[in-house]
Amino acid sequence: MMTGTFALAQSPESWMDAYKPHTHKEMPYRLISPMELKADTQYPVILSLHGGGGRGADNRKQLRGWNRLLAEPERRAAFPCYVLAPQSERLWDGEHLKMIKEIINTLPSADLNRIYVMGHSMGGHGSYILIQLDTSYFAAAAPSAGAGLPDTEPFIDATLIKDIPIWTFHGDQDPTCPYERTRELFEELETLGGIMKFTTWAGDKHGGRVAEKMITGGDNGSTEFSSSSCDPEPDFLKWLFSQSLADR
């Protein structure tokens, strides 16, 4: 898996400050906007869903390692977009999706054909839940370590998400969210001719550093394709930003 390389020169506080705090109804959220809004340009939106460690209402804990990477100035210049990071005290659900849609509808020049969702752990599972709740809203999804436990609800219905481009990531030694659940989902989508790329991090467990590899890549990753319809682009952000509802 290849990715671009960027130097992280910002202090811990400065990158968080790039995400402006807001509240919509009862949901706190942080928002990073394109550095320059051009009148003739539409901008993708990345929805960032935190895991269990980000739960709360302080409007801060939801900013995770991948948010730091997305806030890096060179990366923002190369991939101008909005990054929306809401915060929840419970599992991601339909009420969250309703409020998220309302926020996105207020963003100037947002490209509604290129709305993406990504997250780790609870946020990875939440990514699967939201794309099931509205199968025509998100242009692509990138869940990390979040296919859920086999006995948890809501379950993931592969038939609902088979036509959505997904790039999923999981450490094969994850003790928290079993790697085997993502493997089972991938095999279901393989049977259905779905559009999932599956990157396995050999030897990795569940922590936040694993989540950051969604952006940076890693030398211990190997990627499989559920069908010939998968986009083979090896750079994650290039892959993500090339996905559009207009092509579905």
C-alpha positions as CSV (number, residue, x, y, z in Angstrom):
1,M,0.0,0.0,0.0
2,M,1.5,3.3,-1.1
3,T,0.7,6.8,0.2
4,G,2.2,10.2,-0.1
5,T,4.7,11.5,2.4
6,F,4.1,14.6,4.4
7,A,6.1,16.2,7.2
8,L,4.1,16.8,10.4
9,A,5.4,20.2,11.6
10,Q,2.4,21.4,13.6
11,S,2.2,21.4,17.4
12,P,-0.4,19.3,19.1
13,E,-2.6,22.4,19.8
14,S,-2.2,24.0,16.4
15,W,-3.6,21.1,14.4
16,M,-6.6,20.8,16.7
17,D,-7.3,24.5,16.3
18,A,-7.8,23.9,12.6
19,Y,-10.9,22.0,13.5
20,K,-13.4,24.7,14.5
21,P,-15.9,23.8,17.3
22,H,-19.6,23.8,16.6
23,T,-22.8,22.3,17.9
24,H,-25.8,21.2,15.9
25,K,-28.9,20.4,18.0
26,E,-27.5,18.2,20.8
27,M,-24.4,17.0,18.7
28,P,-21.0,18.6,19.2
29,Y,-18.8,18.6,16.1
30,R,-15.5,19.9,14.8
31,L,-15.1,21.1,11.2
32,I,-12.0,21.7,9.1
33,S,-12.7,23.6,5.9
34,P,-10.7,23.9,2.6
35,M,-7.9,26.5,3.1
36,E,-9.3,28.4,0.1
37,L,-12.8,28.3,-1.2
38,K,-12.9,28.9,-4.9
39,A,-16.1,30.0,-6.4
40,D,-16.0,27.5,-9.3
41,T,-15.0,24.5,-7.2
42,Q,-16.9,21.9,-5.2
43,Y,-15.2,20.2,-2.3
44,P,-15.5,16.7,-1.0
45,V,-16.6,16.0,2.5
46,I,-14.9,13.4,4.8
47,L,-17.1,12.3,7.7
48,S,-14.8,11.2,10.5
49,L,-16.3,8.9,13.1
50,H,-14.5,8.4,16.4
51,G,-14.2,5.1,18.3
52,G,-15.2,4.4,21.9
53,G,-12.3,6.5,23.3
54,G,-13.7,9.6,21.7
55,R,-17.2,9.3,23.3
56,G,-18.4,12.3,25.3
57,A,-19.6,15.9,24.9
58,D,-16.4,17.9,25.4
59,N,-16.1,18.5,21.6
60,R,-12.4,17.5,21.7
61,K,-11.8,13.8,22.4
62,Q,-13.3,12.8,19.0
63,L,-10.2,14.3,17.3
64,R,-8.0,11.3,16.7
65,G,-4.6,10.5,15.0
66,W,-6.1,10.4,11.5
67,N,-7.6,13.9,12.1
68,R,-4.1,15.2,12.9
69,L,-2.9,13.7,9.6
70,L,-5.7,15.2,7.6
71,A,-5.0,18.6,9.2
72,E,-1.4,18.7,8.0
73,P,-1.0,21.7,5.7
74,E,0.6,20.0,2.8
75,R,-2.0,17.3,2.8
76,R,-4.8,19.9,3.0
77,A,-3.3,21.7,0.0
78,A,-3.0,18.4,-2.0
79,F,-6.5,17.2,-1.1
80,P,-8.7,20.2,-0.3
81,C,-11.9,19.2,1.4
82,Y,-14.1,19.5,4.5
83,V,-13.5,17.1,7.4
84,L,-16.5,16.8,9.7
85,A,-15.8,15.2,13.1
86,P,-19.0,14.8,15.2
87,Q,-19.0,13.5,18.8
88,S,-21.3,11.0,20.3
89,E,-21.9,9.4,23.6
90,R,-23.4,6.3,22.1
91,L,-23.1,4.0,19.1
92,W,-23.5,5.7,15.7
93,D,-27.1,5.5,14.4
94,G,-29.8,7.0,12.2
95,E,-30.3,10.1,14.4
96,H,-26.6,10.9,14.0
97,L,-26.9,10.5,10.2
98,K,-29.9,12.9,10.1
99,M,-27.9,15.6,11.9
100,I,-24.8,14.9,9.9
101,K,-26.8,15.4,6.6
102,E,-28.2,18.7,8.0
103,I,-24.7,20.0,8.7
104,I,-23.3,19.0,5.3
105,N,-26.2,20.7,3.6
106,T,-25.0,24.0,5.1
107,L,-21.4,23.7,3.9
108,P,-20.6,26.2,1.1
109,S,-19.6,24.4,-2.2
110,A,-19.8,20.9,-0.7
111,D,-19.7,18.2,-3.4
112,L,-22.7,16.1,-2.6
113,N,-21.5,13.4,-5.0
114,R,-18.3,13.0,-3.0
115,I,-19.2,12.5,0.6
116,Y,-17.0,9.9,2.3
117,V,-17.1,8.2,5.7
118,M,-14.2,6.8,7.7
119,G,-13.6,5.7,11.3
120,H,-11.9,3.3,13.6
121,S,-13.3,0.7,16.0
122,M,-16.7,2.0,17.0
123,G,-16.3,4.5,14.2
124,G,-15.4,1.8,11.8
125,H,-18.5,-0.2,12.7
126,G,-20.5,3.1,12.6
127,S,-19.2,3.6,9.0
128,Y,-20.8,0.3,8.0
129,I,-24.0,1.2,9.8
130,L,-24.4,4.6,8.2
131,I,-23.8,3.3,4.6
132,Q,-26.5,0.7,5.3
133,L,-29.0,3.3,6.5
134,D,-28.6,5.3,3.3
135,T,-27.0,3.3,0.5
136,S,-27.0,6.2,-1.9
137,Y,-25.6,9.0,0.2
138,F,-21.9,8.1,0.6
139,A,-19.6,7.8,-2.4
140,A,-17.2,5.6,-0.4
141,A,-16.4,4.2,3.0
142,A,-13.1,3.4,4.9
143,P,-13.8,1.5,8.1
144,S,-10.8,0.4,10.3
145,A,-11.1,-2.4,12.8
146,G,-14.8,-2.1,13.0
147,A,-16.9,-4.9,11.5
148,G,-18.4,-5.5,14.9
149,L,-18.8,-8.7,16.9
150,P,-20.9,-11.5,15.4
151,D,-23.5,-11.3,18.2
152,T,-23.9,-7.5,18.2
153,E,-26.7,-5.5,16.6
154,P,-27.2,-3.9,14.2
155,F,-25.7,-6.5,12.0
156,I,-23.9,-5.7,8.8
157,D,-26.0,-6.8,5.7
158,A,-23.5,-7.3,2.9
159,T,-26.3,-7.2,0.3
160,L,-27.0,-3.6,1.2
161,I,-23.5,-2.3,0.8
162,K,-22.2,-4.5,-2.1
163,D,-22.3,-1.6,-4.6
164,I,-20.5,1.0,-2.4
165,P,-16.7,1.3,-2.8
166,I,-15.2,0.3,0.5
167,W,-11.6,0.1,1.6
168,T,-11.5,-1.7,5.0
169,F,-8.5,-2.1,7.3
170,H,-7.8,-4.5,10.1
171,G,-4.9,-5.8,12.2
172,D,-4.8,-9.6,12.2
173,Q,-4.0,-9.7,15.9
174,D,-6.8,-7.4,17.0
175,P,-8.1,-8.6,20.4
176,T,-10.9,-6.1,20.6
177,C,-12.8,-6.4,17.3
178,P,-12.1,-9.8,15.8
179,Y,-10.2,-9.7,12.5
180,E,-12.2,-12.8,11.5
181,R,-15.4,-10.7,11.3
182,T,-14.0,-8.4,8.7
183,R,-12.6,-11.4,6.9
184,E,-16.1,-13.0,6.9
185,L,-17.7,-9.7,5.5
186,F,-15.0,-9.5,2.8
187,E,-15.8,-13.1,1.7
188,E,-19.5,-12.3,1.6
189,L,-18.9,-9.4,-0.6
190,E,-16.5,-11.5,-2.7
191,T,-19.4,-13.9,-3.3
192,L,-21.7,-11.0,-4.1
193,G,-19.2,-9.3,-6.5
194,G,-19.0,-6.3,-4.2
195,I,-16.5,-3.5,-4.3
196,M,-14.3,-4.0,-1.2
197,K,-10.6,-3.6,-0.8
198,F,-9.3,-5.3,2.3
199,T,-6.0,-4.3,3.8
200,T,-4.6,-6.7,6.5
201,W,-2.0,-5.3,8.9
202,A,0.2,-8.3,9.7
203,G,0.9,-8.5,13.4
204,D,-1.0,-5.4,14.4
205,K,-3.6,-5.1,17.2
206,H,-6.3,-2.5,17.8
207,G,-4.7,0.8,18.9
208,G,-4.8,4.3,17.4
209,R,-1.6,3.8,15.5
210,V,-3.4,1.2,13.4
211,A,-6.1,3.8,12.6
212,E,-3.5,6.3,11.4
213,K,-2.3,3.8,8.8
214,M,-5.5,4.4,6.9
215,I,-3.8,7.7,5.8
216,T,-0.1,6.9,5.9
217,G,-0.1,3.2,4.8
218,G,2.4,0.8,6.3
219,D,5.0,-1.7,5.3
220,N,3.1,-4.6,7.0
221,G,0.0,-4.2,4.9
222,S,-1.4,-6.5,2.2
223,T,-4.5,-5.7,0.2
224,E,-7.1,-8.0,-1.4
225,F,-9.9,-7.2,-3.9
226,S,-13.4,-8.6,-3.7
227,S,-13.9,-8.2,-7.4
228,S,-12.4,-6.8,-10.6
229,S,-14.6,-3.7,-10.1
230,C,-12.3,-2.5,-7.3
231,D,-10.3,0.6,-8.0
232,P,-6.6,-0.6,-7.8
233,E,-5.2,2.8,-6.8
234,P,-2.7,2.1,-4.0
235,D,-2.7,5.6,-2.4
236,F,-5.6,5.9,0.0
237,L,-6.5,9.5,-0.4
238,K,-6.1,9.4,-4.2
239,W,-8.4,6.4,-4.1
240,L,-10.9,8.1,-1.8
241,F,-11.2,11.4,-3.7
242,S,-11.7,9.6,-7.1
243,Q,-14.9,7.9,-5.8
244,S,-18.1,9.7,-6.9
245,L,-21.8,8.9,-6.8
246,A,-21.8,10.3,-10.4
247,D,-19.9,7.2,-11.5
248,R,-22.1,4.6,-9.6
